[in-house]
Structure formats: C-alpha cells, structure tokens
Amino acid sequence: MMSEPLVLGFDTSAAHCAAALLCGDRLLVSRVEEMGRGQAERLFPLLEAVLTEGGASWRDLSALGVGTGPGNFTGIRISVAAARGLALSLGIPAVGVTALEAAVYGLPEPVTAMIDARRERAYVQRFPEGSPQLVALAEFRPDTPVTGPGAGLIAGEALAQPVPVAEATARIAAGRFATETRAAAPLYIRPADAAPARDLPPVILDDA
C-alpha cells in the first residue's frame, strides 16, 4: 500500500492511448501509444501494465483522472465509461479533466489551449477565465501565447505543451479528488459528425 495518494490518469480523446501513475508528486510511470483506432481493446491492458510497472494494484488507487475531451467522440466515451465503471467498483472518485486543461498545465497564465477540430476549425480555451469553444481558424486571433496539439495551426507565438496529457490529467485530478463531487462527463462542444438514420415515410396504399 502506498503511503501517499496514488492517482491513475488516462486519456483516449485523440489518436492515442495514454496513461500515467502518480504517487503524491512523484511520477511513477507514463506511457503513450499512438493509434487511430483500437483504444477500446487496448485501454485496460495498458492500465494494467502501468499499475504493474508502478508496483501497484487497483485497490491501491486513491483516485482516477480521466480525459473528457474535446476530441474524438468514440475515444472520449471509451475513457469516461471506463473511469465511471472503475470508480464504482473501486469506491474511489473519477475526476474529469479536459484536454484543454491538460494542455496548459504547468504554463504561466494567461495562455490559450488549442486542439485541432478538423474542417478548418479548432477547440480553444483562454486560461484562466475563458470557456471552451469551437472557432474557425480563419477568424481566430488569440491575444495570448497558444499551446496544445493544435497550436501549430495558426501563426503566432506557440508554446510547447510542457507535461504529457496523461501525466497532466493525473496531476490535475490529484489536486481535485478530495473535493470532487461531480461524476466525470464527456465535453462535447459540437455535435457528432455522424447523424442518426431517418425513418422512411410510411407507404400510402392506393385502393383504387
């Protein structure tokens, strides 16, 4: 049993499967595997491997940190569902951390986080006082340095993301879990690209 709080952070909101294990302020393990698909099958084996490498078990955990997006809709659902199930079975909190929050962790404010949303758009948030939003790249003019995986999409001062996403997620969760009361929930800023199929109109029979 660890003497300090043990927090497992993970994220599948982009084309990766990432996890990090934190004991107090000390990073024990951090792993990231780049993948466009397959996160659902890979997440739990990766988490098991991270715990084993860190010399810990599921029952040692004090809290979970989970990436809630914005990003890939399917990836976000995978992580959030896993975190909720684990939190329920282990009796520990699961703290939702947005990818935008993780992107600016460790950087001086004011700073703007930016994530590619495709189709010439980006998810952005200005810290400390802004809110997440979807913007058109052609119209976006940040008034602070920009960081995050989408920082290279525009001209201007870009800062490297100083802490990998899973580690940042774990560190933010470590600072919140003692007072967190909300269940982790996905951050969807725009509707999914896929639309549900529409029912066909009823067939009108002509008796004539």
C-alpha positions as CSV (number, residue, x, y, z in Angstrom):
1,M,0.0,0.0,0.0
2,M,1.4,3.4,-1.0
3,S,1.9,6.0,1.8
4,E,0.8,8.9,-0.5
5,P,-2.3,9.2,-2.7
6,L,-2.0,7.1,-5.8
7,V,-3.7,8.6,-8.9
8,L,-4.1,6.9,-12.2
9,G,-4.7,9.2,-15.2
10,F,-5.6,8.2,-18.7
11,D,-6.8,9.7,-21.9
12,T,-8.1,8.4,-25.3
13,S,-9.6,11.6,-26.6
14,A,-7.2,11.8,-29.5
15,A,-5.3,9.3,-31.7
16,H,-3.6,7.7,-28.7
17,C,-4.0,5.6,-25.6
18,A,-2.2,7.3,-22.8
19,A,-1.8,6.6,-19.1
20,A,0.2,7.8,-16.1
21,L,0.6,6.8,-12.5
22,L,1.3,9.4,-9.9
23,C,2.2,8.8,-6.2
24,G,1.9,12.1,-4.4
25,D,4.0,14.5,-6.5
26,R,6.1,11.7,-7.9
27,L,5.5,10.3,-11.4
28,L,5.9,6.5,-11.3
29,V,5.0,5.5,-14.9
30,S,3.9,7.3,-18.0
31,R,3.1,5.6,-21.3
32,V,1.5,6.7,-24.6
33,E,0.7,4.6,-27.6
34,E,-0.2,6.3,-30.8
35,M,-3.2,4.7,-32.5
36,G,-6.0,5.9,-34.7
37,R,-8.4,3.1,-33.5
38,G,-8.5,0.2,-31.1
39,Q,-8.4,2.2,-27.9
40,A,-11.3,0.2,-26.5
41,E,-9.3,-3.0,-26.8
42,R,-6.0,-1.5,-25.7
43,L,-7.0,0.7,-22.7
44,F,-7.4,-1.9,-19.9
45,P,-4.2,-3.8,-20.9
46,L,-2.3,-0.6,-20.9
47,L,-3.7,0.4,-17.5
48,E,-2.8,-3.0,-16.1
49,A,0.7,-2.7,-17.4
50,V,1.1,0.8,-15.9
51,L,0.0,-0.4,-12.5
52,T,2.3,-3.4,-12.6
53,E,5.3,-1.3,-13.6
54,G,4.5,1.1,-10.8
55,G,4.3,-1.7,-8.3
56,A,0.6,-1.0,-7.5
57,S,-2.8,-2.7,-7.8
58,W,-6.2,-1.4,-8.5
59,R,-7.1,-1.5,-4.8
60,D,-4.1,0.8,-4.0
61,L,-5.6,3.7,-6.0
62,S,-6.9,6.8,-4.3
63,A,-8.5,8.4,-7.4
64,L,-8.7,8.3,-11.2
65,G,-8.2,11.1,-13.6
66,V,-9.8,10.8,-17.0
67,G,-9.6,12.9,-20.1
68,T,-13.0,14.1,-21.1
69,G,-12.2,15.8,-24.4
70,P,-12.9,17.7,-26.6
71,G,-11.7,15.4,-29.3
72,N,-12.6,12.1,-30.8
73,F,-16.2,11.2,-29.8
74,T,-15.7,7.5,-29.6
75,G,-12.4,7.8,-27.7
76,I,-13.9,10.2,-25.1
77,R,-16.8,7.7,-24.5
78,I,-14.3,4.8,-24.0
79,S,-12.3,6.6,-21.3
80,V,-15.3,8.1,-19.5
81,A,-17.2,4.9,-19.4
82,A,-14.1,3.0,-18.2
83,A,-13.5,5.6,-15.4
84,R,-17.1,5.5,-14.2
85,G,-17.1,1.7,-14.0
86,L,-13.8,1.6,-12.2
87,A,-14.8,4.4,-9.8
88,L,-18.0,2.5,-8.9
89,S,-16.3,-0.9,-8.5
90,L,-13.3,0.5,-6.5
91,G,-15.2,3.1,-4.5
92,I,-12.9,5.9,-5.5
93,P,-13.6,9.3,-7.3
94,A,-13.1,9.6,-11.0
95,V,-12.1,13.2,-11.8
96,G,-12.9,14.5,-15.3
97,V,-10.1,16.7,-16.8
98,T,-10.5,18.3,-20.2
99,A,-7.8,18.1,-22.8
100,L,-7.7,21.9,-22.9
101,E,-6.9,22.0,-19.1
102,A,-4.2,19.3,-19.6
103,A,-2.6,21.3,-22.4
104,V,-1.9,24.3,-20.3
105,Y,-0.8,22.5,-17.1
106,G,2.5,23.9,-15.9
107,L,2.4,27.0,-18.0
108,P,2.1,30.6,-16.8
109,E,-1.2,32.4,-17.5
110,P,-2.7,33.9,-19.5
111,V,-2.4,31.2,-22.1
112,T,-4.7,29.7,-24.7
113,A,-5.1,26.0,-25.3
114,M,-5.9,24.8,-28.8
115,I,-6.9,21.4,-30.3
116,D,-7.5,20.6,-33.9
117,A,-11.2,20.1,-34.6
118,R,-10.7,19.4,-38.3
119,R,-12.5,21.1,-41.2
120,E,-10.6,24.3,-40.6
121,R,-11.8,24.7,-37.1
122,A,-10.3,24.3,-33.6
123,Y,-11.3,23.9,-30.0
124,V,-9.9,26.7,-27.9
125,Q,-10.0,28.0,-24.3
126,R,-8.3,31.0,-22.9
127,F,-7.0,30.5,-19.3
128,P,-7.6,31.4,-16.6
129,E,-11.1,32.9,-17.3
130,G,-12.2,31.6,-20.7
131,S,-14.6,28.8,-21.6
132,P,-14.2,26.1,-24.2
133,Q,-15.4,27.0,-27.7
134,L,-15.3,25.9,-31.3
135,V,-13.7,28.6,-33.6
136,A,-13.0,28.9,-37.3
137,L,-9.2,29.1,-37.9
138,A,-9.6,31.9,-40.4
139,E,-11.3,34.1,-37.8
140,F,-9.3,33.2,-34.7
141,R,-6.9,35.8,-33.4
142,P,-5.5,34.8,-30.0
143,D,-4.3,37.6,-27.6
144,T,-2.1,35.2,-25.6
145,P,0.6,32.6,-26.4
146,V,-1.0,29.3,-27.6
147,T,-0.3,25.8,-26.6
148,G,-1.7,22.3,-27.1
149,P,-1.7,19.8,-30.0
150,G,-3.4,22.4,-32.3
151,A,-1.0,25.3,-31.6
152,G,0.7,24.9,-35.0
153,L,-2.5,25.5,-36.9
154,I,-2.2,29.3,-36.7
155,A,0.6,31.9,-37.0
156,G,1.8,33.4,-33.7
157,E,3.6,32.6,-30.5
158,A,3.3,28.8,-29.8
159,L,4.4,27.2,-26.6
160,A,5.3,23.5,-26.3
161,Q,2.9,21.5,-24.1
162,P,5.2,21.0,-21.0
163,V,3.5,18.0,-19.5
164,P,2.2,14.9,-21.4
165,V,-1.6,14.7,-21.4
166,A,-1.9,11.6,-19.2
167,E,0.5,13.0,-16.6
168,A,-1.2,16.4,-16.6
169,T,-4.6,14.6,-16.2
170,A,-3.3,12.7,-13.2
171,R,-1.7,15.8,-11.6
172,I,-4.9,17.9,-12.0
173,A,-7.0,15.0,-10.7
174,A,-4.7,14.7,-7.7
175,G,-5.4,18.3,-6.7
176,R,-9.1,17.9,-7.1
177,F,-10.2,14.4,-6.0
178,A,-10.6,15.2,-2.3
179,T,-13.3,17.8,-3.0
180,E,-14.7,16.5,-6.3
181,T,-18.4,15.8,-6.2
182,R,-19.4,15.6,-9.9
183,A,-19.2,12.5,-12.0
184,A,-16.8,12.6,-14.9
185,A,-18.7,13.5,-18.1
186,P,-17.7,14.0,-21.7
187,L,-17.0,17.5,-23.0
188,Y,-18.8,17.7,-26.4
189,I,-18.5,21.2,-27.9
190,R,-20.1,20.3,-31.2
191,P,-22.5,17.5,-32.4
192,A,-21.1,14.3,-33.7
193,D,-20.4,14.1,-37.4
194,A,-22.5,11.0,-37.8
195,A,-26.2,11.6,-37.8
196,P,-28.8,9.0,-36.9
197,A,-30.7,7.4,-39.8
198,R,-34.0,8.9,-40.5
199,D,-37.1,6.7,-40.6
200,L,-38.6,6.2,-44.0
201,P,-42.0,7.8,-44.5
202,P,-45.0,5.5,-44.4
203,V,-46.1,3.9,-47.6
204,I,-49.6,5.1,-48.7
205,L,-51.5,2.4,-50.4
206,D,-53.9,3.4,-53.2
207,D,-57.1,1.2,-53.0
208,A,-58.1,2.3,-56.5
